[in-house]
Amino acid sequence: VRIKGNYKYELGELASTLNFMAQEIVRSNQIKDDFISSISHELRTPLTGIKGWSETLTSGGFDPAETKIGVGIIAKETERLIGLVEEILDFSKLQQNEMKLVIGRVNLKELLQEIMLNVWAKAEQRQIQLQLDDKSNRTLFVIGDGNRLKQVFLNIVDNAIKFSNENSWIELVVSLQDNNQVLVEIVDSGIGISEEHLNKVKDRFFQVNHQGGGTGLGLAISQQLVELHNGKMDIHSELGVGTTVSILLPLIEQSEADEMKEDGDN
Ligand code: ADP
């Protein structure tokens, strides 16, 4: 009886596990379907612009100023298209464990300053104040791929700008942690994310709405890239208050950094 009882129990457990797995497959297929539909739309928008302007310009009869506008739009939309496709390829490489990092010594604060310069104009346009609060007071070196780390921080700061209202602020806080680690917090006072959406946002593909365009892959890519650098990424948010993305990375000692000098900088 006991054997039978155990057997029954295991069957019941198996059934509920299978049921759960089936639900997960349905959910994951639904997410992928939504992704394909939203990414097709995202890809189509710049293509429509490129097609329209190239046809218009081919028909001729435009003065140099008009031609310059048309060519400018084609160049901008092409750039956008390349960005979207690169994001999809990065995501796919990460999924298949095929992302290759070009490892070197990365000066983290220099990298963050570069990010600030990169997005300065975009923030200024929307009257968003950007500041770097460095609580570490020392040079911070990490081992990693400078371009990939730049991609991570750029994506997060870009999101912070995209999802902030005019006349707000964004702060990058750098602090030393135990075990020779550094914490970088990207704090915004933007629209925030509700509790209901926060877990989904951490999942790939999900966008609260399509307000900012994009693929919905940025955070998932960033998280996986941080993990490839033996770090951790976390996101906290409150609707209407703002969002904080925290990135914890292991540091290397100055002596190790000096030894790596020859291997090239970021
Ligand atoms: P994408 O920016 O391409 O949509 P992400 O993975 O970077 O993809 O972000 C997914 C979604 O998470 C965004 O569409 C947005 O809804 C939400 N999100 C991300 N960062 C923020 C932020 N700082 N404030 C509010 N919402 C955010």
Boltz pocket constraint, residues with backbone or C-beta under 6 A from the ligand:
constraints:
  - pocket:
      binder: B
      contacts: [[A, 155], [A, 156], [A, 159], [A, 160], [A, 163], [A, 188], [A, 190], [A, 191], [A, 192], [A, 193], [A, 201], [A, 203], [A, 206], [A, 207], [A, 208], [A, 209], [A, 212], [A, 213], [A, 214], [A, 215], [A, 216], [A, 217], [A, 218], [A, 219], [A, 220], [A, 243]]
      max_distance: 6.0
